[in-house]
């Protein structure tokens, strides 16, 4: 049974799951009814950072235009342009055994593509979640449902994996940003 987290809660990932190396991080959402005339295109991304929360290179930013980290440790499964259907809207595969030693955190984010142009924000998004699944067994280990109502934000840091004492843990972040993907990139040290 998956551990269901609240905002700010941290939980061990590998300590309680010996031998776990390959996980799938699924992110999903629904959009509320609105008459703005544009579809919603939400995008999941991962930022691989050092202990200071900064990328060491722009290649540490894995998203729809850079689907794989050079180490092979983080692989984005592709852009879902509509978010239609049930379950995960986008998935990111992580092989913890391949994460370079200089990387201490992997932050998972969701942004609204062209939010400013389309007049969209996370106040129009519901049922957003992140889940961590054991890739080998398909068993959901962790789930965090973002119950918060983000009214004006166009980007959210949903959660992060981080190293702690030789093990990996998960932190339910749920922190909103204005300024979309560019604001997130600046926050994590990616050149925009």
C-alpha positions in Angstrom: 0.0 0.0 0.0 1.3 3.4 -1.0 2.3 6.0 1.6 0.1 9.0 1.2 1.9 12.2 2.0 0.9 15.7 3.1 2.7 18.9 2.1 6.2 19.1 3.7 6.2 15.4 4.7 9.4 13.4 4.1 9.6 9.6 3.8 12.3 7.0 3.3 12.2 5.5 -0.2 15.1 3.0 -0.4 15.6 2.2 3.3 12.3 0.4 3.5 12.6 -1.0 0.0 16.0 -2.8 -0.1 17.4 -3.2 -3.6 15.1 -0.6 -5.1 16.9 1.2 -7.9 14.5 1.8 -10.7 11.4 3.9 -10.1 8.8 5.6 -12.2 7.6 9.0 -11.1 4.1 9.7 -12.5 2.6 13.1 -12.5 -1.1 13.7 -13.3 -3.7 16.5 -13.3 -7.1 17.4 -14.5 -8.2 20.9 -15.8 -11.4 22.6 -14.5 -14.0 23.7 -17.0 -13.1 27.1 -18.4 -13.9 29.0 -21.5 -10.6 30.6 -22.4 -10.5 28.9 -25.8 -7.2 27.2 -25.3 -6.3 23.7 -24.3 -4.1 23.2 -21.3 -0.6 21.8 -21.9 1.0 21.0 -18.6 4.6 19.9 -18.6 6.5 17.7 -16.1 10.3 18.2 -15.7 13.1 17.1 -13.4 16.0 19.3 -12.1 19.0 17.3 -10.9 20.8 19.6 -8.4 23.7 19.7 -6.1 23.3 20.1 -2.3 22.7 23.8 -2.8 19.7 23.1 -5.1 21.4 24.3 -8.2 22.1 22.4 -11.5 25.7 22.0 -12.4 24.9 22.2 -16.1 21.9 23.0 -18.2 21.9 19.3 -19.1 20.8 18.6 -15.5 17.3 19.9 -16.6 15.3 17.0 -18.1 12.1 18.1 -19.9 10.3 17.8 -23.2 13.2 19.2 -25.2 15.9 17.2 -23.3 14.3 13.9 -22.5 17.4 12.2 -21.0 20.1 13.1 -18.5 23.6 12.4 -19.9 24.1 9.8 -17.1 21.0 7.9 -18.2 19.7 8.1 -14.7 16.6 10.3 -15.5 14.5 9.7 -18.6 11.4 11.7 -19.5 8.8 9.5 -21.3 7.6 12.3 -23.5 5.3 15.3 -23.6 1.5 14.8 -23.2 0.0 17.9 -25.0 -3.6 17.5 -23.7 -3.6 15.7 -20.3 -6.5 13.6 -21.5 -7.3 10.3 -19.9 -7.0 8.8 -16.4 -3.9 8.1 -14.4 -0.4 9.6 -15.1 -0.3 12.4 -17.7 3.5 12.3 -17.9 6.1 9.9 -16.5 9.8 10.2 -15.6 11.9 7.1 -15.1 14.7 7.3 -12.6 17.5 4.7 -12.1 18.9 5.7 -8.6 22.0 3.6 -9.2 23.0 5.8 -12.1 22.5 9.2 -10.5 25.9 10.9 -10.5 27.4 11.3 -7.0 27.5 15.2 -7.3 23.7 15.2 -7.6 22.0 15.3 -4.2 18.4 16.2 -5.2 16.0 15.5 -8.1 13.2 18.1 -8.1 10.0 17.2 -10.0 8.0 20.1 -11.4 4.9 20.9 -13.4 4.4 24.0 -15.5 1.7 25.3 -17.7 3.0 25.9 -21.3 2.3 29.4 -22.5 0.3 30.2 -19.4 0.7 34.0 -19.7 -0.4 34.0 -23.4 -3.3 31.7 -22.7 -4.4 33.3 -19.4 -4.0 30.1 -17.5 -2.9 29.2 -14.0 -3.0 26.4 -11.4 -6.2 27.8 -10.0 -7.8 26.1 -13.1 -6.1 22.7 -12.4 -7.4 20.1 -10.1 -6.6 16.6 -8.9 -2.8 17.2 -9.4 -0.6 14.4 -8.0 2.8 12.8 -8.0 3.4 9.2 -7.3 6.5 7.0 -7.1 6.2 3.5 -8.4 8.6 0.5 -8.1 9.3 0.0 -11.8 10.1 -3.7 -11.4 6.8 -4.6 -9.6 4.5 -1.8 -10.7 3.6 -1.2 -7.0 2.9 2.4 -6.0 5.2 3.3 -3.1 4.4 7.0 -2.5 1.6 9.3 -3.5 1.2 13.0 -2.8 -2.0 14.7 -3.9 -1.7 18.5 -4.1 -4.8 19.6 -2.3 -3.6 23.2 -2.2 -5.4 25.7 -4.4 -2.8 27.6 -6.3 -4.7 30.6 -7.7 -2.1 32.6 -9.7 0.9 30.3 -9.9 2.0 28.9 -13.3 4.6 26.5 -12.1 4.8 24.1 -9.1 7.6 22.2 -7.5 5.7 19.1 -6.7 8.2 16.9 -4.8 11.9 15.9 -4.7 14.0 12.9 -4.2 17.1 13.5 -2.1 20.1 11.7 -0.7 20.3 11.2 3.1 22.9 9.1 4.7 23.4 6.8 1.7 19.7 6.3 1.2 17.1 8.1 -1.0 14.1 9.9 0.6 11.1 11.7 -0.9 9.9 15.2 0.1 6.4 16.4 -0.7 7.1 20.1 -1.6 4.0 21.6 -3.2 5.5 25.0 -3.7 4.1 27.3 -6.4 5.9 29.9 -8.6 4.7 32.7 -10.8 6.6 33.1 -14.1 6.2 29.6 -15.4 9.1 27.5 -16.6 11.5 30.5 -16.9 11.1 31.3 -13.1 11.7 27.6 -12.2 14.8 27.5 -14.4 16.2 30.6 -12.8 15.4 29.2 -9.3 17.5 26.0 -10.1 20.3 27.8 -12.0 19.4 26.9 -15.6 20.3 29.5 -18.2 17.2 30.9 -19.9 
